[in-house]
Amino acid sequence: MPPTEALEDQRAAITGHCYRMLGSAIDAEDAVQETMLRAWRSLDRFEARASVRTWLHRIATNVCLDMLARQQRRTRPIIDGPVGTVDDPLEARDRSHWIEPIPDAWVLGGAPDPAERMSSRESIRLAFVTTLQQLPPKQRAALLLTEVVGLSAAEAADTLETSLASINSAVQRARAKLSQAAPEQSQTANDSLSATQAQLVDRFVLAFESYDVDALTALMHEDATLCMPPYTLWLRGRDSIGSWLRGHGIGCRGSRLIATAACGAPAFGQYRPDPAGGHRPWALVVLELRGGAIDEMISFLDTEALFPKFGLPDALPPTD
């Protein structure tokens, strides 16, 4: 029978697996809790010939498949509809419609090996998780169990209660889908940013907090994108993003940023000025870097749900 510590040692790995399956940190947290509960209830039936890691991933996979059977597929604005303009009306969708970010600390804390941490970080990138959500749930599970978790095809077949041939076929189809929509190699896939990347992020903070729109957009690729879940609107290009920031987004002037990390990328809690004093939560901003510039700026506006997960304060006091 595995000790309690053996179960807890796998929490980060199980959290990452559930996040890749479900595309939501909030749903992943629920799935991990249910996984641990099921594991506790069946401890007396644990068979030592399987590792605790394999056993927990089997339970977690089935928990996630049960949840996915009751949910719609999550997506992102850049996948959900055509590029918009600054004059388009804002239309919001329920949070269950969108892929949501996950704190790096939830996923990477249990991977002391640098190569394992890098692999884990790359596989929680928003672009990768977005592609995963386009796969049918069992095909998604087959790919993750074999390609990310490292189970054998036979172990994956046992987990999904299917044949070895079916697993091999599912993985082959999933690989083909990923190759068609594979995100470009991340520039933030290592444990720490390079000196150039760190300078880029520092310049972003300086430009955003001083609300120098010209300096801010100069840090972006010409075809960079901006989106703001739960809104469906997304924009492409420096000019459109600059127009938005000077127009509808002008309320962000005077914001303060608190650094964090999400989905293997630099991220910030954004706080807008509060008329009553200090600053109030506005967005969790995630940056995707490509080369020496910002490729995507994603502002998740559901701060009530997300900020507690990232340990971000619910307000910032006035500065002296």
Sequence and secondary structure as in RCSB ss.txt:
>XXXX:A:sequence
MPPTEALEDQRAAITGHCYRMLGSAIDAEDAVQETMLRAWRSLDRFEARASVRTWLHRIATNVCLDMLARQQRRT
RPIIDGPVGTVDDPLEARDRSHWIEPIPDAWVLGGAPDPAERMSSRESIRLAFVTTLQQLPPKQRAALLLTEVVG
LSAAEAADTLETSLASINSAVQRARAKLSQAAPEQSQTANDSLSATQAQLVDRFVLAFESYDVDALTALMHEDAT
LCMPPYTLWLRGRDSIGSWLRGHGIGCRGSRLIATAACGAPAFGQYRPDPAGGHRPWALVVLELRGGAIDEMISF
LDTEALFPKFGLPDALPPTD
>XXXX:A:secstr
   HHHHHTTHHHHHHHHHHHHS HHHHHHHHHHHHHHHHHTGGG  TTS HHHHHHHHHHHHHHHHHTTS   B
 HHHHS    TTS   B  GGGB    BHHHHHTT  SHHHHHHHHHTT HHHHHHHHTS HHHHHHHIIIIII 
  HHHHHHHTTS HHHHHHHHHHHHHHHHHH     SS SSS  HHHHHHHHHHHHHHHHT HHHHHHTEEEEEE
EE TTB  EEESHHHHHHHHHTGGGGGTT EEEEEEETTEEEEEEEEE TTSSEEEEEEEEEEEETTEEEEEEEE
  HHHHTTTTT  S B    
